[in-house]
Amino acid sequence: MPTLNVFHQQHPEAVIDHPKPERLLQGNPVRRTWNHFNSSRGDVSAGIWACEPGAWRIAFAENKEEFFTVIDGRIRITDAEGSAKEIGPGEAAVIPAGFAGIFEVLEAVKKYYVVVEHG
């Protein structure tokens, strides 16, 4: 029987990483991911992500998209055509499948995320 997944009642270990060197544009920020949920089919994950200031290139697969809400801090996402959007506390956005651009952490950030990967 599936059970409700309440983030504040869980204490997953943080997975720590850095942007891949070939994608790195500024700094070498530490990124921490606390994954709180994986669907039984493996196509949805959700949790909390935090990162220090820095910038790197991103390229989402054609079958992967992410919804997120910034809890603290500020980011800027710039698409391949150079159009930039800043997202701060309480604001939400979706990175669509196939998106390519630059992800920049302007102020240390923490966000809730949901990643969906389509078959």
N, C-alpha and C positions, 0 to 999 in steps of 0.2 A: 504494500500500500504506500503510495507516494506521501511524503510528509512536507509540510511547509518549511521553507528554508529562510530562517531569520538571521541576517548577517551578524547582528550584535551578540547573538548567542553562540557564535562560532569563533574559533581562534586558530585559523589556518596559519601555517608557517609562511613567511614571505619568501617568494622566489626573487632573487636579486640578479639583475643583469645590466648590461650597457648596450647602447646602440651598436650595430655592427660597424667596425672601423670603416668599411667602404661606403657607408651611408652617412657617417658622422660629418657634420658641418661646423659645429661649435661646441666646445667643452667636451666632457666625457661623462655625462650625467649618470648617476646611479638610479636605476629604476627598480621599484619594488611592486610586486604583484601578490595580492592575497586573493587567491581564487576560492570563492565561496560556493560555486555551483557548477556542475557539469551535467548536462542532460544525459539520460540513459542511452540516447542515440549518438551522443558525442557531437551534436551539431550546435549546441548552445552552451556558452560559459558566461559566468557573471562573477563580479567581485569588486575589489577596490584596487586602484593603481595609484602609485605616487612616484614623483620624479623631481630631481633637481633641475635647475636651469640648464639649457643646452638646446641644440637643434640637430635634426637629422632628416634625411629623405625617407619617405614612406611610400610603399606601393602595395595596395591591397589586392589580393587575388580577386578574380572575377566572381568567385562564389562566397566571398567573405565581406561582412559589413559590421559596423560597430555603432551602437547607441551609447552615449555617455552623458553624465551630468557632473560638472565641476563642483566639488565640495569647497575646496580652498585653492587659492592661487589663480594663475592666468596663463592661458596658452594662446598661440596663434597658429592657425593652419593655413597654408598657402597652397593653392592648386597649381597645376602645371602651367596654367596661363598667367599666373602671377597675382590672382585675386586672393586677398588675405582676409580671414575672419578671426577676430579675437573672441575668446569665450572665457568668462569668469565665473565666480561663485554663484550658484543657483541657476546657471544657464546650461542648456542641453543642446546636443547636436548629434548628427548621424554622419559617419564617414561611410560613403556608399561603396558597394562592390566596384572594383576596378579603379578606385581613386589613386592618383599619384600626386605627390607634392612634398611639402616640407612641414614637419611637425616641430614647433618651437615652444619650449617651456620658458615663459618670460619671468614668472615667479614660481617658486617651488609649488607644485600642484599635487592635489589629491582628487581623484574622481571615482565615481561609480561607473562600471562598464558592463555592457552586455554585448557579446560577440556572437553572431549567427553565421554559420557556415552551411550553405545550401548544397545538397547532394551533388 
